Amino acid sequence: MNPHINENLSDSPSTLFVTDAKGNILISNEFTAVTVGMPLEELLKCNVQDLVKKGYYNRSITMEAIEKKEKVSRTINTNKGFSILSTATPLLQSDGKVKLVVTTSNTYKANLSKEESPSKVVEDSDQSIEESDTKLVAESLAMKQIIKVCNQITSYESKVLIYGESGTGKEMIAKYIYRKSHHKNGPFLSINCAAIPINFFEHELFGYEKGAFPGATETKKGMIEEAEGGVLFLDEISEMPLEVQAKLLHVIENNHVRRIGGIRNLTVNCRIISATNRDLWEMVTKGLFREDLYYRINVIPIHVPPLRTRKLDLVGLISHFVAELNEKYNKNIYLSAEEFQKLLLHDWPGNARELKNYIERLVVTEHYPVELKEEEALSDSYALNHFIKNNMARFKSLGDFMSVVEAHYIKQVIHSCHDNTSEAARKLGIHRSAIYRKLKKTKG
């Protein structure tokens, strides 16, 4: 076994297939293509049965899951020497028929020559990081790049600023940096600056001496002091009062802190990682955030894109949250194909946090609310007029509207062909890959 790969089994990339009920591949990723030595563009044109027939895989658990209509976990071997523990989960329609199958893996072993080894892929794109109760999913190119940057900076003490919308997983990325650094044996302390009352901010950060103020009956260490040897994560740092910002700047510049009421400086050694969902530079220009502190904490900026722009990550997160919450509540809930598709189409303005809360509600209540879908809205002329009226702002051109109508017609043809995409493509007179491209276009 390649020693580098063996060393990184726990942080290995994951393979991914989303197929239809016939085994046609709808979604995959770069690492899956690496395991069979095929360009991703070519892989997306394949059927998993063809991959087995041509010797790329020794078996197809995707097809096994379709036949059994239940989750299947097996170790499969690829033509490039990968041995992959995979799980295929079928998504069933209300009539019990299989609509989609999601096949994923988190671990693999490989017996490759030095020339074939994908060790750089492993090193640069750790895609699935297990934490105590969370999982960092990185199937999209954007998230792979974030993991690559994190791996490059873990051995340095440079200050990091993680910014992005609420719920995108900024704290998880901070924890990833922490777990990969030499600070991992120290504490990871997180402070939500938006949740601390202004009057107690200094007490929490810097601590105080006994008798420093009425009610201070004993000495208390501040969070900066408590984070000695580890990482202090300052979430929503934009909410920190200006006077506290000045004191924090002093700590960062001099590596020491003085408790309230104290007379001596205490040396501190912790890495500071900050996060915000606001435009800090805009706040600087308005005098709401200190410019000198901004430059101090923004040595290495990391932007986390919203979940609506990371559809591949969405697939992995849905599967993870369902499994995690089933285990937590001792349930055995599986999403229907209709529900899964609805989750993929939703924009998730609250990002991963909103997604997890929504799935938790589904698991706990065992209830799948159905909303009006585009194909239902286009079922008759009245509904068509209603749909157009309520989506005028969405359709920026005639082409946008025609894409939706075209996608609706394609879906009807596929349904009439009993979900056989190849047969539907022949009837439509287009290549099967064009069907997926046109349908994907309407999903945004």
HELIX and SHEET records of a PDB file:
HELIX    1   1 PRO A    3  GLU A    7  1                                   5    
HELIX    2   2 LEU A    9  ASP A   11  5                                   3    
HELIX    3   3 GLU A   30  VAL A   36  1                                   7    
HELIX    4   4 LEU A   40  LEU A   43  1                                   4    
HELIX    5   5 VAL A   48  LYS A   53  1                                   6    
HELIX    6   6 ILE A   61  LYS A   68  1                                   8    
HELIX    7   7 SER A  119  ASP A  124  1                                   6    
HELIX    8   8 LEU A  141  ILE A  153  1                                  13    
HELIX    9   9 LYS A  170  LYS A  180  1                                  11    
HELIX   10  10 HIS A  182  ASN A  185  5                                   4    
HELIX   11  11 CYS A  193  ALA A  195  5                                   3    
HELIX   12  12 ILE A  198  PHE A  200  5                                   3    
HELIX   13  13 PHE A  201  PHE A  206  1                                   6    
HELIX   14  14 MET A  223  GLU A  226  1                                   4    
HELIX   15  15 ILE A  237  GLU A  239  5                                   3    
HELIX   16  16 LEU A  242  ASN A  254  1                                  13    
HELIX   17  17 LEU A  280  THR A  285  1                                   6    
HELIX   18  18 GLU A  291  ILE A  297  1                                   7    
HELIX   19  19 LEU A  307  THR A  309  5                                   3    
HELIX   20  20 LYS A  311  TYR A  329  1                                  19    
HELIX   21  21 ALA A  337  LEU A  345  1                                   9    
HELIX   22  22 ASN A  351  THR A  365  1                                  15    
HELIX   23  23 GLU A  374  ALA A  377  1                                   4    
HELIX   24  24 SER A  381  ASN A  390  1                                  10    
HELIX   25  25 LEU A  398  SER A  416  1                                  19    
HELIX   26  26 THR A  421  LEU A  428  1                                   8    
HELIX   27  27 ARG A  432  LYS A  443  1                                  12    
SHEET    1   A 5 ILE A  25  SER A  28  0                                        
SHEET    2   A 5 LEU A  16  ASP A  20 -1                                        
SHEET    3   A 5 VAL A  98  ALA A 110 -1                                        
SHEET    4   A 5 PHE A  82  LEU A  92 -1                                        
SHEET    5   A 5 VAL A  72  ASN A  77 -1                                        
SHEET    1   B 2 SER A 128  GLU A 130  0                                        
SHEET    2   B 2 LYS A 135  VAL A 137 -1                                        
SHEET    1   C 5 PHE A 188  ASN A 192  0                                        
SHEET    2   C 5 VAL A 231  ASP A 235  1                                        
SHEET    3   C 5 ARG A 271  THR A 276  1                                        
SHEET    4   C 5 VAL A 160  GLY A 164  1                                        
SHEET    5   C 5 ILE A 300  VAL A 304  1                                        
SHEET    1   D 2 GLY A 207  TYR A 208  0                                        
SHEET    2   D 2 LYS A 220  LYS A 221 -1                                        
SHEET    1   E 2 HIS A 256  VAL A 257  0                                        
SHEET    2   E 2 LEU A 266  THR A 267 -1                                        
END                                                                             
